[in-house]
Amino acid sequence: MTSFSATTGGSREGADRSHSFGLVEAQVASFSEPLKLACGQWLPSYELAYETYGTRNADASNAVLVCHALNASHHVAGHYAGEPDNVGWWDNLIGPGKPIDTHRFFVIGVNNLGSCFGSTGPLSINPDTGKPWGGDFPLVTVEDWVESQARLADRLGIAQFAAVIGGSLGGMQALSWAIRYPQRIRHALVIAGAPNLSAQNIAFNEVARAAIMTDPDFHDGHFASVGTLPRRGLRIARMIGHITYLSDLQMDEKFGRTLRDGLQFSFAPEFQIESYLRYQGEKFAEYFDANTYLRITKALDYFDPALATEGDLARALAPAECRFLVVAFTTDWRFPPARSREIVKALVDRRRYVSYAEIDAPHGHDAFLLDDPQYHALVRRYFDNIASDADYSTFRFGAEVKRKVEERERQASRADFATIAEWITPGAQVLDLGCGDGSLLAYLMRERQVRGYGIEIANEGVLASVGNGINVLQSDLESGLAGFDDASFDCVILSQTLQAMRHVEEIVAEMLRVGREVIVTFPNFGHWSHRWQIFNGRMPVSDRLPYQWYDTPNIHLCTVADFDAFLRERNCVVENRVVLAGGRPVSALPNLLGELAIYRFRRA
């Protein structure tokens, strides 16, 4: 069977085969049991085209389902015999030694119902007529696809997927899997996704569909019976879609206003971007089915899990039990990061395990298909944890993860960890601001069985937290904590990060808003060693403040006396205050002799 490596906005055709999975072969699973679709119609029988990569373990617990985007297929990785340039659309992510390592995982790519790449769709024969379905093929939804994928999993003997992953429309399928089959999925990776389409996105889809349906060669979807193809409509539809997949920055850098052969004062393609879009449209119209395009864009439009819960996405996600990784790209204006953050907030509201990363990539929506180092490193770290023996359902760490956490604690010599743990109620909901590699949260999870999230802006910290099995949300603390409701955490912690905050008053106010109590730790600038260095005319440098004046990330350096006054002026109730020197509490002259201050306070 031949399958095309079409993607949302690009193609893996011509990719370097030296890095490919290798030879693969498409398979077809036939189902005689009727499938009732969301539209109310039935498919009396159907076929699903799929491919597998890697080796299934004894209990199939290493199975990973890959859900494809709008005009992709089951051909996820590798290439076919005799078609060396037809490389799978996610071959850069999936294969031996790649982020989704097929030495460890059994990966399955499935072609969705209604497609034109081997699964039952408009090009298939309608058993009632003996002719191609054409325009009579029923409308399908994301939920229909998930139902059919679950039946394929049954056929393959997969009771539970280690992970379901997808980008764009594939991410919507991963989200639907978590809702509809919570017991059958341990992890959901929603990449460049959204909880539903915006009105603007529906508008783009409608214009694309109108281009197809008004093509004189469309014939109400039965163009094959009269020997025509609505090529003009498909070209325009592809051109519209392709514009939305790219960022303005990428288009400007790649094409700008460059002319092909100088001004011609005609409507011929004079600018390189015009020529490029026409080329993409022409190529697309030769291999993609118009009826399939109509149905898949409609499936996009229809997807809205919160519709059944009166618009409450958190309620819609309540059945989900798996752990989530949500990834967005900064220049994606079709599914912008704000849409991914809606998913994250809903999951946080339901106290679900979720990590979120916002990748600074110039490629727009298509970034999820490309080779961004931070993005691939993130997926690799996440799947490394899936492959490890970490038990995410209870936050009991596997031996290797536990060893790494303990080693980091020894290296860091964080004396404040034990004090903070003493103040935390077992099982508390905790938010750790500026969590770094997640060491504090890992410690509190082990010692006090807390649940919660870390906030981190640095890419390195996000990667390390994900690698350590910590729920981390990539965000700039300076933009506030607007994604969290009032009093949504038992405790909010800012550990040795206060001095790096530009707007201390605002972040403390936000911590008091979202947390019932607050813990803040900071190096005491009033320590005698710092005063002595200033007395000698130099800015202080110490183990707690290990920076020269010209490269310090510290902005606000305060003393114990300063912070006492700060809290007193704001009528905060200090429940505990410990000042340490050499890892031990200081009872006398803490502002002079203390190196590290630890406060626990709340609103009056």
C-alpha positions in Angstrom: 0.0 0.0 0.0 1.3 3.5 -0.8 0.7 6.3 1.7 1.7 9.9 1.3 3.7 11.8 3.9 1.5 14.8 3.9 1.5 17.0 7.0 -0.4 20.1 8.1 1.9 22.5 6.3 5.0 20.6 5.2 6.3 17.2 4.3 9.1 14.8 5.2 9.6 13.9 1.6 13.2 14.0 0.7 14.3 13.8 4.4 17.7 12.3 5.2 17.1 8.5 5.2 20.2 7.9 7.2 18.2 9.1 10.2 15.0 7.3 9.3 13.4 4.4 11.1 14.0 2.3 8.0 11.7 0.1 6.0 8.1 -0.2 7.1 5.0 -1.8 5.8 1.4 -0.6 6.1 -1.2 -2.9 7.4 -5.0 -3.0 7.3 -7.4 -4.1 10.0 -11.0 -5.0 8.9 -13.9 -4.6 11.3 -17.3 -6.2 10.6 -18.9 -4.9 13.8 -21.0 -1.7 12.9 -19.8 1.6 14.3 -22.3 4.2 15.3 -21.0 7.7 14.5 -21.7 10.8 16.4 -23.8 12.1 13.5 -26.3 9.3 14.1 -25.3 7.2 11.0 -23.7 3.8 11.1 -20.7 2.4 9.3 -21.7 -1.3 8.8 -18.1 -2.3 8.4 -14.8 -0.4 8.0 -11.1 -0.7 7.6 -8.2 1.1 9.4 -4.8 1.4 7.9 -2.0 1.4 10.4 1.7 1.0 10.9 3.8 -0.2 13.8 7.4 0.6 14.9 9.4 -1.2 17.5 8.6 -4.3 19.4 5.7 -4.9 21.7 6.6 -6.2 25.2 4.8 -9.1 26.8 1.9 -7.1 28.3 1.9 -4.4 25.6 2.5 -1.8 28.3 5.1 -0.1 26.1 2.5 0.8 23.4 2.3 4.4 22.2 -0.5 5.7 19.9 0.3 8.5 17.5 -2.7 10.5 16.3 -2.2 12.4 13.1 -3.1 15.9 12.1 -5.4 17.2 9.3 -3.9 15.8 6.2 -1.4 13.3 7.5 -1.7 9.6 7.7 -0.7 6.4 9.5 2.8 6.7 7.9 4.5 8.2 10.9 8.1 7.0 10.5 10.4 5.1 8.2 9.9 4.7 4.4 8.4 2.1 2.1 10.3 -0.4 -0.2 10.6 1.3 -3.5 9.7 4.7 -2.1 12.9 5.8 -0.4 11.8 9.5 -0.3 8.4 8.9 1.2 9.5 9.3 4.8 7.0 9.4 7.6 5.8 12.7 8.8 7.2 12.4 12.4 10.3 10.4 11.4 12.5 13.0 13.1 10.8 12.3 16.5 10.2 8.5 16.3 12.7 5.8 15.8 15.8 4.1 17.3 17.5 6.5 19.7 15.1 9.3 18.9 12.9 11.1 21.5 10.3 8.4 21.2 12.7 5.5 21.1 11.5 2.4 19.3 14.1 0.4 21.1 11.9 0.9 24.1 8.4 1.7 22.8 5.9 0.0 20.4 4.6 2.8 18.4 1.4 2.7 16.4 0.3 5.1 13.7 -3.4 4.9 12.6 -5.1 6.5 9.6 -8.4 8.2 10.7 -11.8 7.2 9.3 -12.8 9.4 6.5 -9.2 9.8 5.2 -7.9 9.0 1.8 -4.8 7.0 2.8 -6.2 3.5 3.3 -8.8 3.7 6.1 -12.5 3.6 5.1 -13.4 7.0 3.7 -15.1 8.7 0.7 -12.9 6.8 -1.8 -14.0 3.5 -0.3 -16.9 1.4 -1.7 -20.3 1.9 -0.1 -21.6 -1.6 0.6 -25.2 -0.5 0.0 -24.5 0.8 -3.5 -21.3 -1.0 -4.7 -19.9 2.4 -5.7 -17.5 4.8 -4.0 -19.1 6.7 -1.1 -18.0 10.1 -2.5 -20.2 12.8 -1.1 -22.4 10.3 0.7 -19.8 9.4 3.3 -21.0 10.5 6.7 -19.5 13.3 8.7 -17.0 12.0 11.3 -15.8 13.5 14.6 -12.7 13.2 16.8 -14.7 11.0 19.1 -15.5 8.6 16.2 -11.8 8.3 15.5 -11.0 7.6 19.1 -13.7 4.9 19.2 -12.3 3.2 16.2 -8.7 3.5 17.5 -9.9 1.8 20.7 -11.2 -1.1 18.7 -7.9 -1.4 16.9 -6.2 -1.4 20.3 -8.4 -4.3 21.3 -7.5 -6.1 18.1 -3.8 -5.7 18.8 -4.2 -6.8 22.4 -3.4 -3.4 24.0 -5.4 -2.9 27.2 -3.7 0.4 28.1 -1.4 2.7 26.1 1.7 4.0 27.8 1.0 7.3 26.0 -1.2 8.8 23.3 0.5 11.7 21.5 -0.6 14.0 18.7 0.0 17.5 17.4 -2.7 19.9 16.3 -5.8 17.8 15.5 -3.8 14.8 16.8 -3.5 16.6 20.1 -7.3 16.9 20.2 -7.5 13.2 19.8 -5.1 12.6 22.7 -7.3 14.9 24.8 -10.4 12.9 23.8 -8.7 9.6 24.7 -8.0 10.9 28.2 -11.7 11.8 28.6 -13.3 8.8 26.9 -11.0 6.0 28.0 -9.3 7.2 31.2 -8.4 3.6 32.2 -6.6 2.9 28.9 -4.1 5.7 28.8 -1.2 6.6 31.3 0.0 9.7 29.5 -1.4 12.2 27.1 0.8 14.5 25.1 -1.1 17.4 23.6 1.1 19.4 21.3 0.2 22.6 19.5 -3.4 21.9 20.4 -6.6 23.6 21.6 -9.7 22.7 23.6 -11.8 23.8 20.6 -11.5 25.9 17.5 -11.9 29.7 17.7 -14.4 31.5 15.5 -11.4 32.6 13.4 -10.3 29.1 12.8 -13.8 27.9 11.9 -13.9 30.8 9.5 -10.7 29.7 7.8 -12.1 26.2 7.5 -15.4 27.4 6.0 -13.6 29.5 3.4 -11.5 26.5 2.4 -14.6 24.3 2.2 -16.4 26.9 0.2 -13.5 26.9 -2.3 -14.0 23.2 -2.8 -17.8 23.0 -2.8 -18.1 25.9 -5.3 -15.6 24.3 -7.7 -17.6 23.4 -10.9 -15.9 20.0 -10.9 -17.1 19.1 -7.3 -20.5 17.7 -8.3 -21.8 17.5 -4.7 -18.9 15.2 -3.8 -19.6 12.7 -6.6 -16.9 14.0 -8.9 -15.3 10.6 -9.4 -18.5 9.2 -11.0 -18.3 11.9 -13.7 -14.6 11.7 -14.1 -13.6 15.1 -12.7 -11.6 16.4 -9.8 -12.1 19.7 -8.0 -8.5 20.7 -8.3 -9.1 24.4 -8.2 -11.0 24.3 -5.0 -8.4 22.0 -3.4 -5.6 24.3 -4.4 -7.2 27.3 -2.8 -8.1 25.3 0.3 -4.5 24.2 0.7 -3.2 27.7 0.1 -5.5 29.1 2.8 -4.5 26.4 5.2 -0.8 26.7 4.5 -0.8 30.4 5.4 -2.2 29.6 8.8 0.4 26.9 9.5 3.4 29.4 9.1 4.3 32.3 11.2 4.7 35.8 9.8 8.3 35.8 10.9 9.0 32.5 9.1 7.3 33.7 5.9 9.1 37.0 6.0 12.5 35.3 6.5 11.9 32.7 3.9 10.3 34.8 1.2 10.0 38.4 2.2 9.0 40.5 -0.8 11.4 38.8 -3.1 10.3 38.8 -6.8 10.8 35.8 -9.0 11.7 37.6 -12.3 11.0 41.3 -11.6 7.7 43.1 -11.9 5.4 41.8 -14.7 2.4 44.0 -14.0 0.1 41.0 -14.2 -1.8 38.5 -12.0 0.8 35.8 -12.6 2.8 34.8 -9.5 5.5 37.5 -9.3 6.5 37.2 -5.6 8.2 34.1 -4.3 5.5 33.6 -1.7 2.8 33.5 -4.4 4.8 30.9 -6.3 5.3 28.8 -3.2 1.7 28.8 -2.2 0.6 27.8 -5.7 3.2 25.0 -5.8 1.9 23.7 -2.5 -1.7 23.9 -3.7 -0.9 22.1 -7.0 0.9 19.3 -5.2 -1.8 18.9 -2.6 -4.6 18.7 -5.2 -2.9 15.8 -6.9 -2.9 13.4 -3.9 -5.6 14.6 -1.4 -9.3 13.9 -1.6 -11.7 16.8 -1.6 -14.4 14.9 0.3 -11.8 13.9 3.0 -10.7 17.6 3.4 -14.3 18.7 3.9 -14.9 16.0 6.6 -11.7 16.4 8.5 -12.1 20.2 8.7 -15.6 19.7 10.0 -14.3 17.3 12.6 -12.0 20.1 13.7 -14.9 22.5 13.9 -17.0 20.1 15.9 -14.4 19.2 18.6 -15.4 20.8 21.9 -15.4 18.5 24.9 -16.8 21.3 27.1 -20.0 21.4 25.1 -21.4 18.6 27.2 -20.6 20.4 30.4 -22.1 23.8 29.6 -18.7 25.2 28.6 -16.9 24.1 31.7 -13.6 22.6 30.4 -12.5 21.5 33.9 -15.7 19.5 34.3 -15.2 18.0 30.9 -11.7 16.8 31.8 -12.8 15.4 35.2 -12.8 11.8 34.0 -9.1 12.0 32.9 -6.7 10.1 35.2 -3.5 10.1 33.1 -0.6 12.5 33.3 -0.4 15.3 30.7 2.3 17.1 28.8 1.0 20.1 27.0 3.3 21.9 24.6 2.7 25.2 22.7 4.9 27.3 20.4 5.2 31.0 20.8 4.7 31.9 17.1 1.7 29.6 16.6 -1.1 32.0 15.8 -3.5 29.3 14.7 -3.4 27.5 18.0 -1.7 30.1 20.2 -0.2 29.3 23.6 -3.2 30.9 25.3 -5.4 28.0 24.0 -3.0 25.4 25.5 -3.0 27.3 28.7 -6.8 26.9 28.8 -6.2 23.1 28.9 -3.6 23.5 31.5 -5.8 25.6 33.8 -8.7 23.2 33.5 -6.4 20.3 34.5 -4.9 22.3 37.4 -8.4 23.1 38.5 -9.1 19.3 38.6 -5.8 18.7 40.4 -4.6 16.5 37.5 -0.9 15.8 36.8 0.2 18.2 34.1 3.4 19.8 32.8 3.4 22.7 30.3 6.1 24.0 28.1 6.1 27.0 25.8 8.7 26.6 23.1 10.2 29.7 21.6 10.2 28.6 17.9 9.9 30.8 14.8 8.0 28.3 12.7 4.4 28.9 13.6 1.9 26.0 13.9 4.1 23.7 11.9 6.8 23.8 14.6 5.5 20.5 16.1 6.7 18.8 12.9 10.2 20.2 12.9 13.5 19.7 14.6 13.5 22.3 17.4 16.1 21.2 19.9 14.2 22.3 23.0 11.0 20.7 21.9 12.7 17.4 21.0 14.7 17.4 24.3 11.5 17.9 26.2 9.7 15.0 24.5 12.8 12.8 25.0 12.9 13.6 28.8 9.2 12.9 29.1 9.4 9.5 27.4 12.6 8.7 29.4 10.4 8.9 32.5 7.6 6.9 30.9 10.2 4.2 30.2 11.5 4.3 33.7 10.0 2.6 36.7 8.5 5.8 38.2 5.0 5.4 39.5 3.2 8.6 38.6 -0.1 7.7 39.9 1.1 8.0 43.5 4.3 10.0 43.0 6.4 7.2 44.4 9.7 7.5 42.5 11.4 4.6 40.8 14.8 3.7 42.0 16.7 5.7 39.3 14.6 8.8 39.7 14.9 8.6 43.5 18.7 8.2 43.3 19.0 11.3 41.1 16.8 13.4 43.4 18.8 12.4 46.5 22.1 13.1 44.7 20.9 16.6 43.8 19.9 17.3 47.3 23.3 16.3 48.6 25.0 18.5 46.0 22.7 21.5 46.6 23.0 21.3 50.5 19.6 23.1 50.6 19.3 23.5 54.4 15.8 25.1 53.9 14.3 21.9 52.6 13.9 20.2 56.0 12.5 23.3 57.6 9.9 23.9 54.8 8.9 20.2 55.0 8.2 20.6 58.8 5.8 23.3 58.1 3.9 21.5 55.3 0.8 19.5 56.2 1.0 16.0 54.7 -0.9 15.7 51.5 -1.1 19.4 51.0 -1.5 21.1 47.6 1.7 23.1 47.0 2.8 25.6 44.3 6.5 26.1 44.1 7.5 29.3 42.3 10.8 29.3 40.5 11.1 25.5 41.0 14.3 25.1 39.1 14.9 21.3 38.6 12.0 20.4 40.9 14.3 19.2 43.8 12.2 20.9 46.5 8.9 19.5 45.2 10.5 16.1 44.8 11.6 16.3 48.4 8.2 17.4 49.7 6.5 14.6 47.6 8.7 12.0 49.2 8.7 13.4 52.8 5.2 14.9 53.1 3.3 13.2 50.2 2.3 16.7 48.8 0.8 17.2 45.4 1.3 20.3 43.3 3.1 22.1 40.6 6.3 24.0 40.0 6.5 27.3 38.0 9.7 27.8 36.0 10.6 30.1 33.1 14.1 28.8 32.2 14.2 26.1 29.6 16.9 24.2 31.5 14.7 24.1 34.6 11.7 22.9 32.7 13.6 20.1 31.1 15.2 19.1 34.4 11.8 19.1 36.2 10.1 17.1 33.5 13.0 14.7 33.6 12.5 14.4 37.3 8.8 13.6 37.0 7.7 16.9 38.5 4.6 18.8 37.4 6.1 22.0 35.9 4.4 24.8 34.2 6.6 27.1 32.1 5.7 30.7 32.9 7.2 34.0 33.9 6.5 34.8 37.5 6.6 38.5 36.7 3.4 38.1 34.7 1.6 37.0 37.9 -0.4 33.9 38.8 -3.5 34.7 36.8 -4.0 31.1 35.8 -4.8 30.1 39.4 -7.9 30.7 41.4 -8.0 32.4 44.8 -7.0 30.1 47.7 -6.4 27.2 45.3 -3.3 26.0 47.1 -2.6 25.1 50.7 0.9 26.6 50.4 2.7 28.7 47.9 6.5 28.6 48.1 9.2 31.1 46.8 12.5 29.5 47.7 15.6 31.5 47.3 14.1 33.4 44.3 12.8 36.5 46.0 16.0 38.4 45.2 15.5 37.8 41.5 12.0 39.3 41.4 11.6 42.7 39.8 8.2 43.3 41.4 8.4 41.8 44.8 5.3 43.4 46.2 3.1 42.2 43.3 4.4 38.6 43.5 3.9 38.4 47.3 0.4 39.7 46.9 -0.3 37.1 44.2 1.1 34.3 46.5 -1.2 35.4 49.3 -4.1 35.4 46.9 -3.7 31.9 45.5 -2.3 30.3 48.7 -3.8 29.9 52.2 -0.3 30.4 53.5 3.1 31.4 52.0 6.6 30.3 52.5 9.5 32.6 51.4 13.2 31.9 51.8 16.1 34.2 50.8 19.7 34.8 51.5 20.1 37.5 54.2 22.0 40.4 52.8 22.5 41.7 56.4 24.9 38.9 57.3 28.1 40.2 58.9 30.2 38.9 56.0 28.3 41.0 53.5 28.6 44.1 55.7 32.3 43.5 56.0 32.8 43.4 52.3 30.8 46.6 51.8 32.8 48.2 54.6 35.9 47.4 52.6 34.3 49.1 49.6 33.3 46.0 47.6 29.9 44.5 46.7 29.5 41.2 48.6 30.1 37.8 47.1 29.3 34.6 49.1 28.1 31.1 48.8 24.5 32.3 49.1 25.1 35.2 46.7 27.8 33.8 44.4 27.8 36.6 41.7 29.9 39.5 40.8 28.1 42.9 40.7 28.3 42.9 36.9 26.7 39.5 36.1 24.3 39.0 39.0 20.7 37.9 38.3 19.8 39.3 41.7 17.8 42.5 41.7 16.4 43.0 45.2 18.7 42.1 48.1 17.0 42.4 51.4 17.8 41.7 55.1 15.8 39.9 57.8 15.0 43.3 59.2 13.8 44.5 55.8 11.5 41.5 55.4 10.1 41.8 58.9 9.1 45.4 58.2 7.7 44.5 54.8 5.3 41.9 56.3 4.4 44.1 59.2 3.5 47.0 57.0 1.1 44.7 55.0 -0.5 43.3 58.1 0.7 39.7 57.4 0.7 37.2 60.2 4.1 35.5 60.6 3.4 32.0 61.7 7.1 30.8 61.7 10.5 32.4 61.1 13.7 30.6 61.1 17.1 32.1 60.3 19.9 29.7 59.6 23.7 29.9 59.7 25.7 26.9 58.6 22.5 25.0 58.4 21.5 25.6 62.0 19.0 28.0 63.5 20.3 31.4 64.8 18.7 32.5 68.1 20.5 35.8 68.7 21.1 38.7 66.4 19.6 36.9 63.3 19.9 40.0 61.1 23.7 40.0 61.7 24.5 36.3 62.1 21.9 34.6 59.9 22.8 33.5 56.3 19.4 32.2 55.2 15.9 33.4 56.2 12.8 31.2 56.0 9.4 32.7 56.6 5.9 31.2 56.8 3.1 33.8 56.8 -0.5 34.4 55.8 -3.0 37.3 55.5 -4.3 38.7 58.7 
